[in-house]
Structures are given as C-alpha cells and as structure tokens.
Amino acid sequence: MPAAKLHSAKIKLVCAEFQSKAYDAISEVLTEKEMAVLKRGRNATGNNIPKHAEAAEYRRATAVECLFGYLYLLGNMDRIAELFAAAMQGVNIDEIIGN
C-alpha cells in the first residue's frame, strides 16, 4: 500500500471523532476503576481544543487516550487488546483504506 494511502487510513482511526465513538463502544465493558479513569480523563481541564473537533468529542477522545495510557503504565497489555478489539467492533477496515 502506498504510504500516502496508509497515512490517510491512519488519520481516520486516530481522530477525535473515531476515538469519541470508541468511548461508547468500550464504556459498556469497563471495570469500575477503568470507568473512573475514563471519566477523570474526560473531565480534565484544557482549553486547547482543535478547530476540527467539537469540545465534547475532543474530551471523550482524551478520556480514551487516558484510559489506554493508564493500562499501558500498569503493563496490562491483554486488557488493552480487549478494549481495542471492542473499539474496532463493527469497523470496516476495507472502507477506511478505500478498497
């Protein structure tokens, strides 16, 4: 696959819009502690919201990143893989890469 096409596909998966949708997908399967980390990340203050994202969408995306970072620091790679699979549930990769 050409590098430009791969880059375009990557952008679609790491944007605030996609991560905000992942928030909904994974919030149903979180433990109480994971949900607390997710909410704390969502409620973190910050005034640097990009122009291409809505404030709520950006905060939810930040929450997902916080949760994955928390799990990474704990060394819980199996749980990261489970949540990533839940976030990717129903995503058509062929549609994202344009095949």
N, CA, C and O atoms as CSV, one atom per row, in Angstrom:
chain,resi,resn,atom,element,x,y,z
A,1,MET,N,N,0.844,-1.170,0.000
A,1,MET,CA,C,0.000,0.000,0.000
A,1,MET,C,C,0.899,1.245,0.000
A,1,MET,O,O,1.881,1.295,0.741
A,2,PRO,N,N,0.580,2.223,-0.803
A,2,PRO,CA,C,1.370,3.457,-0.821
A,2,PRO,C,C,1.322,4.167,0.539
A,2,PRO,O,O,0.320,4.103,1.250
A,3,ALA,N,N,2.394,4.824,0.875
A,3,ALA,CA,C,2.498,5.492,2.172
A,3,ALA,C,C,1.403,6.538,2.366
A,3,ALA,O,O,0.870,6.665,3.468
A,4,ALA,N,N,1.061,7.278,1.334
A,4,ALA,CA,C,0.036,8.319,1.446
A,4,ALA,C,C,-1.332,7.713,1.782
A,4,ALA,O,O,-2.089,8.269,2.577
A,5,LYS,N,N,-1.632,6.574,1.169
A,5,LYS,CA,C,-2.910,5.915,1.427
A,5,LYS,C,C,-2.950,5.354,2.849
A,5,LYS,O,O,-3.978,5.433,3.522
A,6,LEU,N,N,-1.862,4.805,3.292
A,6,LEU,CA,C,-1.766,4.287,4.657
A,6,LEU,C,C,-1.895,5.419,5.664
A,6,LEU,O,O,-2.552,5.265,6.693
A,7,HIS,N,N,-1.272,6.555,5.375
A,7,HIS,CA,C,-1.362,7.726,6.253
A,7,HIS,C,C,-2.809,8.207,6.357
A,7,HIS,O,O,-3.274,8.526,7.451
A,8,SER,N,N,-3.513,8.261,5.251
A,8,SER,CA,C,-4.915,8.690,5.249
A,8,SER,C,C,-5.780,7.766,6.092
A,8,SER,O,O,-6.665,8.225,6.814
A,9,ALA,N,N,-5.527,6.471,6.001
A,9,ALA,CA,C,-6.281,5.494,6.798
A,9,ALA,C,C,-5.981,5.682,8.283
A,9,ALA,O,O,-6.881,5.598,9.119
A,10,LYS,N,N,-4.727,5.933,8.604
A,10,LYS,CA,C,-4.331,6.138,9.999
A,10,LYS,C,C,-5.035,7.357,10.574
A,10,LYS,O,O,-5.510,7.317,11.710
A,11,ILE,N,N,-5.109,8.419,9.821
A,11,ILE,CA,C,-5.736,9.654,10.281
A,11,ILE,C,C,-7.196,9.407,10.659
A,11,ILE,O,O,-7.692,9.977,11.631
A,12,LYS,N,N,-7.877,8.565,9.898
A,12,LYS,CA,C,-9.286,8.269,10.184
A,12,LYS,C,C,-9.461,7.513,11.500
A,12,LYS,O,O,-10.516,7.603,12.128
A,13,LEU,N,N,-8.441,6.772,11.920
A,13,LEU,CA,C,-8.542,5.967,13.141
A,13,LEU,C,C,-8.028,6.670,14.392
A,13,LEU,O,O,-8.325,6.230,15.503
A,14,VAL,N,N,-7.283,7.726,14.242
A,14,VAL,CA,C,-6.744,8.402,15.421
A,14,VAL,C,C,-7.375,9.773,15.652
A,14,VAL,O,O,-6.950,10.505,16.546
A,15,CYS,N,N,-8.363,10.119,14.875
A,15,CYS,CA,C,-9.007,11.419,15.029
A,15,CYS,C,C,-9.969,11.405,16.220
A,15,CYS,O,O,-10.384,10.344,16.686
A,16,ALA,N,N,-10.308,12.582,16.695
A,16,ALA,CA,C,-11.197,12.720,17.854
A,16,ALA,C,C,-12.565,12.087,17.585
A,16,ALA,O,O,-13.165,11.503,18.487
A,17,GLU,N,N,-13.050,12.197,16.371
A,17,GLU,CA,C,-14.366,11.636,16.041
A,17,GLU,C,C,-14.389,10.119,16.246
A,17,GLU,O,O,-15.310,9.589,16.868
A,18,PHE,N,N,-13.383,9.428,15.728
A,18,PHE,CA,C,-13.341,7.972,15.876
A,18,PHE,C,C,-13.139,7.577,17.329
A,18,PHE,O,O,-13.790,6.652,17.816
A,19,GLN,N,N,-12.240,8.271,18.030
A,19,GLN,CA,C,-11.984,7.946,19.428
A,19,GLN,C,C,-13.204,8.223,20.294
A,19,GLN,O,O,-13.432,7.519,21.277
A,20,SER,N,N,-13.991,9.234,19.947
A,20,SER,CA,C,-15.218,9.513,20.679
A,20,SER,C,C,-16.221,8.364,20.503
A,20,SER,O,O,-16.928,8.002,21.444
A,21,LYS,N,N,-16.276,7.804,19.308
A,21,LYS,CA,C,-17.139,6.642,19.072
A,21,LYS,C,C,-16.621,5.428,19.846
A,21,LYS,O,O,-17.410,4.622,20.339
A,22,ALA,N,N,-15.310,5.299,19.951
A,22,ALA,CA,C,-14.708,4.204,20.720
A,22,ALA,C,C,-15.087,4.312,22.188
A,22,ALA,O,O,-15.244,3.296,22.866
A,23,TYR,N,N,-15.235,5.533,22.682
A,23,TYR,CA,C,-15.659,5.781,24.064
A,23,TYR,C,C,-16.959,5.034,24.347
A,23,TYR,O,O,-17.084,4.346,25.360
A,24,ASP,N,N,-17.922,5.178,23.443
A,24,ASP,CA,C,-19.213,4.493,23.608
A,24,ASP,C,C,-19.047,2.978,23.559
A,24,ASP,O,O,-19.666,2.254,24.338
A,25,ALA,N,N,-18.218,2.510,22.651
A,25,ALA,CA,C,-18.049,1.064,22.467
A,25,ALA,C,C,-17.397,0.399,23.672
A,25,ALA,O,O,-17.776,-0.712,24.045
A,26,ILE,N,N,-16.427,1.060,24.281
A,26,ILE,CA,C,-15.717,0.411,25.385
A,26,ILE,C,C,-16.319,0.694,26.750
A,26,ILE,O,O,-16.080,-0.061,27.693
A,27,SER,N,N,-17.095,1.762,26.879
A,27,SER,CA,C,-17.623,2.123,28.199
A,27,SER,C,C,-18.532,1.046,28.782
A,27,SER,O,O,-18.706,0.971,29.998
A,28,GLU,N,N,-19.104,0.223,27.931
A,28,GLU,CA,C,-20.005,-0.837,28.388
A,28,GLU,C,C,-19.273,-2.018,29.022
A,28,GLU,O,O,-19.878,-2.800,29.756
A,29,VAL,N,N,-17.973,-2.152,28.742
A,29,VAL,CA,C,-17.230,-3.329,29.210
A,29,VAL,C,C,-16.128,-2.981,30.213
A,29,VAL,O,O,-15.255,-3.805,30.486
A,30,LEU,N,N,-16.166,-1.780,30.755
A,30,LEU,CA,C,-15.115,-1.348,31.677
A,30,LEU,C,C,-15.406,-1.763,33.117
A,30,LEU,O,O,-16.557,-1.896,33.533
A,31,THR,N,N,-14.321,-1.961,33.859
A,31,THR,CA,C,-14.460,-2.193,35.298
A,31,THR,C,C,-14.741,-0.846,35.958
A,31,THR,O,O,-14.673,0.201,35.315
A,32,GLU,N,N,-15.052,-0.889,37.225
A,32,GLU,CA,C,-15.346,0.334,37.963
A,32,GLU,C,C,-14.127,1.268,37.982
A,32,GLU,O,O,-14.270,2.477,37.798
A,33,LYS,N,N,-12.946,0.716,38.202
A,33,LYS,CA,C,-11.719,1.514,38.238
A,33,LYS,C,C,-11.417,2.099,36.866
A,33,LYS,O,O,-11.037,3.265,36.764
A,34,GLU,N,N,-11.580,1.308,35.813
A,34,GLU,CA,C,-11.337,1.798,34.459
A,34,GLU,C,C,-12.315,2.917,34.101
A,34,GLU,O,O,-11.940,3.891,33.449
A,35,MET,N,N,-13.563,2.773,34.529
A,35,MET,CA,C,-14.561,3.808,34.269
A,35,MET,C,C,-14.196,5.107,34.999
A,35,MET,O,O,-14.409,6.200,34.474
A,36,ALA,N,N,-13.652,4.980,36.204
A,36,ALA,CA,C,-13.220,6.162,36.952
A,36,ALA,C,C,-12.085,6.882,36.220
A,36,ALA,O,O,-12.065,8.112,36.153
A,37,VAL,N,N,-11.141,6.109,35.671
A,37,VAL,CA,C,-10.036,6.703,34.907
A,37,VAL,C,C,-10.579,7.366,33.647
A,37,VAL,O,O,-10.149,8.463,33.293
A,38,LEU,N,N,-11.509,6.722,32.974
A,38,LEU,CA,C,-12.117,7.269,31.759
A,38,LEU,C,C,-12.794,8.604,32.061
A,38,LEU,O,O,-12.605,9.577,31.332
A,39,LYS,N,N,-13.576,8.649,33.129
A,39,LYS,CA,C,-14.289,9.878,33.493
A,39,LYS,C,C,-13.327,10.976,33.917
A,39,LYS,O,O,-13.538,12.149,33.607
A,40,ARG,N,N,-12.275,10.596,34.623
A,40,ARG,CA,C,-11.301,11.602,35.047
A,40,ARG,C,C,-10.600,12.207,33.828
A,40,ARG,O,O,-10.364,13.415,33.778
A,41,GLY,N,N,-10.273,11.378,32.864
A,41,GLY,CA,C,-9.668,11.879,31.636
A,41,GLY,C,C,-10.613,12.769,30.852
A,41,GLY,O,O,-10.193,13.765,30.264
A,42,ARG,N,N,-11.869,12.418,30.840
A,42,ARG,CA,C,-12.875,13.216,30.127
A,42,ARG,C,C,-13.053,14.579,30.784
A,42,ARG,O,O,-13.255,15.581,30.098
A,43,ASN,N,N,-12.980,14.618,32.097
A,43,ASN,CA,C,-13.237,15.851,32.830
A,43,ASN,C,C,-11.999,16.712,33.045
A,43,ASN,O,O,-12.080,17.784,33.645
A,44,ALA,N,N,-10.851,16.243,32.554
A,44,ALA,CA,C,-9.623,17.025,32.707
A,44,ALA,C,C,-9.782,18.370,32.002
A,44,ALA,O,O,-10.364,18.458,30.921
A,45,THR,N,N,-9.265,19.386,32.622
A,45,THR,CA,C,-9.398,20.710,32.024
A,45,THR,C,C,-8.361,20.906,30.935
A,45,THR,O,O,-7.284,20.310,30.955
A,46,GLY,N,N,-8.705,21.733,30.012
A,46,GLY,CA,C,-7.807,22.051,28.906
A,46,GLY,C,C,-8.529,22.924,27.905
A,46,GLY,O,O,-9.677,22.653,27.552
A,47,ASN,N,N,-7.883,23.941,27.458
A,47,ASN,CA,C,-8.516,24.880,26.529
A,47,ASN,C,C,-7.971,24.766,25.117
A,47,ASN,O,O,-8.212,25.646,24.291
A,48,ASN,N,N,-7.250,23.714,24.830
A,48,ASN,CA,C,-6.613,23.561,23.526
A,48,ASN,C,C,-7.382,22.608,22.627
A,48,ASN,O,O,-6.828,21.612,22.163
A,49,ILE,N,N,-8.621,22.895,22.383
A,49,ILE,CA,C,-9.452,22.033,21.543
A,49,ILE,C,C,-9.221,22.412,20.082
A,49,ILE,O,O,-9.365,23.579,19.718
A,50,PRO,N,N,-8.863,21.436,19.241
A,50,PRO,CA,C,-8.608,21.736,17.827
A,50,PRO,C,C,-9.857,22.266,17.118
A,50,PRO,O,O,-10.983,21.997,17.537
A,51,LYS,N,N,-9.647,23.002,16.068
A,51,LYS,CA,C,-10.750,23.593,15.312
A,51,LYS,C,C,-11.615,22.544,14.622
A,51,LYS,O,O,-12.800,22.776,14.381
A,52,HIS,N,N,-11.027,21.391,14.303
A,52,HIS,CA,C,-11.749,20.371,13.553
A,52,HIS,C,C,-12.572,19.430,14.439
A,52,HIS,O,O,-13.197,18.500,13.930
A,53,ALA,N,N,-12.581,19.659,15.757
A,53,ALA,CA,C,-13.320,18.770,16.669
A,53,ALA,C,C,-14.208,19.595,17.595
A,53,ALA,O,O,-13.876,20.726,17.950
A,54,GLU,N,N,-15.323,19.019,17.973
A,54,GLU,CA,C,-16.192,19.661,18.960
A,54,GLU,C,C,-15.615,19.405,20.345
A,54,GLU,O,O,-14.869,18.446,20.544
A,55,ALA,N,N,-15.960,20.259,21.297
A,55,ALA,CA,C,-15.407,20.163,22.647
A,55,ALA,C,C,-15.743,18.826,23.305
A,55,ALA,O,O,-14.859,18.181,23.868
A,56,ALA,N,N,-16.993,18.403,23.242
A,56,ALA,CA,C,-17.405,17.143,23.880
A,56,ALA,C,C,-16.713,15.952,23.226
A,56,ALA,O,O,-16.262,15.028,23.903
A,57,GLU,N,N,-16.639,15.991,21.923
A,57,GLU,CA,C,-15.990,14.918,21.162
A,57,GLU,C,C,-14.503,14.829,21.536
A,57,GLU,O,O,-13.965,13.737,21.720
A,58,TYR,N,N,-13.860,15.971,21.645
A,58,TYR,CA,C,-12.438,16.009,21.973
A,58,TYR,C,C,-12.193,15.511,23.395
A,58,TYR,O,O,-11.218,14.797,23.634
A,59,ARG,N,N,-13.045,15.867,24.329
A,59,ARG,CA,C,-12.896,15.406,25.717
A,59,ARG,C,C,-13.075,13.897,25.829
A,59,ARG,O,O,-12.358,13.238,26.582
A,60,ARG,N,N,-14.029,13.351,25.083
A,60,ARG,CA,C,-14.237,11.903,25.103
A,60,ARG,C,C,-13.038,11.181,24.486
A,60,ARG,O,O,-12.639,10.116,24.958
A,61,ALA,N,N,-12.467,11.763,23.432
A,61,ALA,CA,C,-11.274,11.179,22.812
A,61,ALA,C,C,-10.102,11.209,23.792
A,61,ALA,O,O,-9.339,10.247,23.879
A,62,THR,N,N,-9.961,12.301,24.521
A,62,THR,CA,C,-8.910,12.419,25.528
A,62,THR,C,C,-9.104,11.371,26.616
A,62,THR,O,O,-8.129,10.805,27.113
A,63,ALA,N,N,-10.348,11.109,26.990
A,63,ALA,CA,C,-10.644,10.104,28.009
A,63,ALA,C,C,-10.174,8.722,27.569
A,63,ALA,O,O,-9.605,7.974,28.364
A,64,VAL,N,N,-10.410,8.386,26.317
A,64,VAL,CA,C,-9.979,7.085,25.786
A,64,VAL,C,C,-8.457,6.990,25.813
A,64,VAL,O,O,-7.904,5.959,26.198
A,65,GLU,N,N,-7.789,8.047,25.410
A,65,GLU,CA,C,-6.329,8.053,25.427
A,65,GLU,C,C,-5.801,7.903,26.861
A,65,GLU,O,O,-4.818,7.199,27.091
A,66,CYS,N,N,-6.447,8.558,27.809
A,66,CYS,CA,C,-6.040,8.445,29.215
A,66,CYS,C,C,-6.183,7.009,29.708
A,66,CYS,O,O,-5.300,6.487,30.387
A,67,LEU,N,N,-7.289,6.382,29.364
A,67,LEU,CA,C,-7.519,5.009,29.804
A,67,LEU,C,C,-6.474,4.064,29.236
A,67,LEU,O,O,-5.929,3.231,29.959
A,68,PHE,N,N,-6.192,4.189,27.942
A,68,PHE,CA,C,-5.189,3.318,27.336
A,68,PHE,C,C,-3.805,3.592,27.915
A,68,PHE,O,O,-3.019,2.664,28.106
A,69,GLY,N,N,-3.506,4.841,28.192
A,69,GLY,CA,C,-2.235,5.183,28.822
A,69,GLY,C,C,-2.124,4.604,30.221
A,69,GLY,O,O,-1.070,4.098,30.606
A,70,TYR,N,N,-3.194,4.675,30.975
A,70,TYR,CA,C,-3.241,4.112,32.326
A,70,TYR,C,C,-2.979,2.601,32.289
A,70,TYR,O,O,-2.171,2.080,33.058
A,71,LEU,N,N,-3.665,1.923,31.396
A,71,LEU,CA,C,-3.484,0.475,31.281
A,71,LEU,C,C,-2.073,0.124,30.815
A,71,LEU,O,O,-1.504,-0.877,31.251
A,72,TYR,N,N,-1.515,0.939,29.937
A,72,TYR,CA,C,-0.149,0.707,29.465
A,72,TYR,C,C,0.845,0.840,30.613
A,72,TYR,O,O,1.752,0.021,30.758
A,73,LEU,N,N,0.666,1.878,31.427
A,73,LEU,CA,C,1.571,2.078,32.560
A,73,LEU,C,C,1.468,0.941,33.580
A,73,LEU,O,O,2.440,0.629,34.268
A,74,LEU,N,N,0.298,0.333,33.671
A,74,LEU,CA,C,0.131,-0.828,34.548
A,74,LEU,C,C,0.716,-2.090,33.926
A,74,LEU,O,O,0.888,-3.099,34.610
A,75,GLY,N,N,1.023,-2.039,32.632
A,75,GLY,CA,C,1.542,-3.215,31.935
A,75,GLY,C,C,0.457,-4.206,31.563
A,75,GLY,O,O,0.739,-5.382,31.335
A,76,ASN,N,N,-0.770,-3.745,31.501
A,76,ASN,CA,C,-1.920,-4.611,31.236
A,76,ASN,C,C,-2.220,-4.655,29.732
A,76,ASN,O,O,-3.248,-4.154,29.279
A,77,MET,N,N,-1.316,-5.255,28.979
A,77,MET,CA,C,-1.434,-5.300,27.523
A,77,MET,C,C,-2.607,-6.167,27.054
A,77,MET,O,O,-3.200,-5.891,26.012
A,78,ASP,N,N,-2.939,-7.200,27.808
A,78,ASP,CA,C,-4.072,-8.051,27.432
A,78,ASP,C,C,-5.373,-7.254,27.476
A,78,ASP,O,O,-6.225,-7.394,26.598
A,79,ARG,N,N,-5.519,-6.418,28.504
A,79,ARG,CA,C,-6.731,-5.614,28.634
A,79,ARG,C,C,-6.776,-4.553,27.527
A,79,ARG,O,O,-7.845,-4.257,26.994
A,80,ILE,N,N,-5.642,-3.996,27.190
A,80,ILE,CA,C,-5.591,-3.028,26.090
A,80,ILE,C,C,-6.074,-3.693,24.804
A,80,ILE,O,O,-6.859,-3.111,24.055
A,81,ALA,N,N,-5.607,-4.904,24.553
A,81,ALA,CA,C,-6.021,-5.627,23.346
A,81,ALA,C,C,-7.529,-5.892,23.357
A,81,ALA,O,O,-8.183,-5.769,22.321
A,82,GLU,N,N,-8.084,-6.252,24.509
A,82,GLU,CA,C,-9.531,-6.491,24.626
A,82,GLU,C,C,-10.320,-5.222,24.313
A,82,GLU,O,O,-11.291,-5.255,23.557
A,83,LEU,N,N,-9.897,-4.112,24.899
A,83,LEU,CA,C,-10.623,-2.856,24.694
A,83,LEU,C,C,-10.455,-2.341,23.271
A,83,LEU,O,O,-11.383,-1.775,22.693
A,84,PHE,N,N,-9.264,-2.540,22.710
A,84,PHE,CA,C,-9.052,-2.136,21.328
A,84,PHE,C,C,-9.956,-2.939,20.400
A,84,PHE,O,O,-10.534,-2.392,19.461
A,85,ALA,N,N,-10.076,-4.234,20.664
A,85,ALA,CA,C,-10.967,-5.078,19.856
A,85,ALA,C,C,-12.416,-4.608,19.983
A,85,ALA,O,O,-13.153,-4.590,18.997
A,86,ALA,N,N,-12.822,-4.231,21.193
A,86,ALA,CA,C,-14.184,-3.727,21.398
A,86,ALA,C,C,-14.388,-2.410,20.645
A,86,ALA,O,O,-15.451,-2.180,20.069
A,87,ALA,N,N,-13.374,-1.553,20.650
A,87,ALA,CA,C,-13.469,-0.271,19.954
A,87,ALA,C,C,-13.551,-0.460,18.440
A,87,ALA,O,O,-14.213,0.315,17.749
A,88,MET,N,N,-12.885,-1.482,17.931
A,88,MET,CA,C,-12.851,-1.735,16.491
A,88,MET,C,C,-14.033,-2.584,16.011
A,88,MET,O,O,-14.189,-2.805,14.810
A,89,GLN,N,N,-14.850,-3.053,16.930
A,89,GLN,CA,C,-16.014,-3.868,16.584
A,89,GLN,C,C,-16.907,-3.103,15.611
A,89,GLN,O,O,-17.314,-1.976,15.895
A,90,GLY,N,N,-17.203,-3.695,14.497
A,90,GLY,CA,C,-18.087,-3.083,13.516
A,90,GLY,C,C,-17.392,-2.111,12.565
A,90,GLY,O,O,-18.045,-1.529,11.699
A,91,VAL,N,N,-16.083,-1.926,12.711
A,91,VAL,CA,C,-15.345,-1.035,11.818
A,91,VAL,C,C,-14.923,-1.827,10.591
A,91,VAL,O,O,-14.327,-2.898,10.706
A,92,ASN,N,N,-15.232,-1.300,9.429
A,92,ASN,CA,C,-14.880,-1.944,8.169
A,92,ASN,C,C,-13.551,-1.353,7.690
A,92,ASN,O,O,-13.514,-0.247,7.151
A,93,ILE,N,N,-12.470,-2.095,7.890
A,93,ILE,CA,C,-11.142,-1.611,7.527
A,93,ILE,C,C,-11.032,-1.362,6.029
A,93,ILE,O,O,-10.390,-0.397,5.614
A,94,ASP,N,N,-11.650,-2.218,5.206
A,94,ASP,CA,C,-11.598,-2.012,3.752
A,94,ASP,C,C,-12.202,-0.669,3.372
A,94,ASP,O,O,-11.733,-0.009,2.444
A,95,GLU,N,N,-13.236,-0.271,4.085
A,95,GLU,CA,C,-13.875,1.018,3.819
A,95,GLU,C,C,-12.941,2.173,4.216
A,95,GLU,O,O,-12.891,3.201,3.540
A,96,ILE,N,N,-12.223,1.992,5.295
A,96,ILE,CA,C,-11.316,3.031,5.768
A,96,ILE,C,C,-10.142,3.215,4.823
A,96,ILE,O,O,-9.744,4.344,4.533
A,97,ILE,N,N,-9.580,2.099,4.339
A,97,ILE,CA,C,-8.413,2.230,3.459
A,97,ILE,C,C,-8.813,2.442,2.000
A,97,ILE,O,O,-7.955,2.650,1.142
A,98,GLY,N,N,-10.109,2.390,1.723
A,98,GLY,CA,C,-10.574,2.718,0.387
A,98,GLY,C,C,-10.525,1.595,-0.617
A,98,GLY,O,O,-10.399,1.855,-1.813
A,99,ASN,N,N,-10.621,0.346,-0.173
A,99,ASN,CA,C,-10.627,-0.794,-1.110
A,99,ASN,C,C,-12.030,-1.111,-1.527
A,99,ASN,O,O,-12.247,-2.036,-2.311
